[in-house]
Amino acid sequence: MIEKLHVLIRGRVQGVGFRYHTQAKALELCLSGWVRNLSDGAVEAEFEGSRSALEAMEAWCRIGPRLAFVESVETEWGSAEKPRYAGFSVTG
């Protein structure tokens, strides 16, 4: 089973390189998935991988890159029979 984590991050998270730092951290942790900006100023992401790597990614999302100010992180955990993503993409 592959575990997955969906996050919605609010605060000063756009215009500070959040998506690209998220991608770099996800690749460092061997996670697949995606990250994107939302029109309301939030950042949304979904990750797949091991539980320990996902927990490390969740902790990182609560801090973000140097110029970010994270006010809140909403999380939704789940599992999948097989991986849905190949690699990690930045969109929106």
HELIX and SHEET records of a PDB file:
HELIX    1   1 PHE A   18  GLU A   28  1                                  11    
HELIX    2   2 ARG A   51  CYS A   61  1                                  11    
SHEET    1   A 5 PHE A  69  ALA A  80  0                                        
SHEET    2   A 5 ILE A   2  ARG A  12 -1                                        
SHEET    3   A 5 VAL A  43  GLY A  49 -1                                        
SHEET    4   A 5 SER A  32  ASN A  37 -1                                        
SHEET    5   A 5 PHE A  88  THR A  91  1                                        
END                                                                             
